Structures are given as C-alpha cells and as structure tokens.
C-alpha cells in the first residue's frame, strides 16, 4: 500500500493507471485459471472447492485491493478537500 500511495502522490495518472492495470490483469489471471483448470462456480459443482482453493492465492487478491485503493484515491481527491 505505501508504494501505491507514493506513486499516486508523485503522479496521480500513474497511480490510477497502475490500479486499473492490476484490476484488469487480476480478471485475466482469474479467467485463465478457471479456463485451464476447467473450473465452474456453483454450490453443487464438484469443482467449487478447487475454484476457491486456487483463487485464494495472493496473486488473485490484487483486484479487490485495486478497487479499494481507487476508492481511497477518489475519497482523497473528491471528498477530503470539502470537509
């Protein structure tokens, strides 16, 4: 997180671009994992256990983290100056 904030403070466009890249690449990685391992999400599918086991790795958490950081950037730029 501190690296994201330092990059954003230095260049806002670069910080936002990095977060969008992490979000898009996370979606692509999760799609590739699901396609290669032929995983299906659902409560009665046999592959459901393996889906959540394989997507619970650290490289699959960058998307959620990127969304949170983008919301924090929005709050920092849009809401905080008017408080």
Secondary structure, DSSP 8 states (H G I E B T S, - for coil): -HHHHHHHHH-HHHHHHHHHHHHHHHHHHHHHHHHHTT---STT-TTHHHHHHHTTSGGGSHHHHHHHHHHHHHIIIIIGGG-
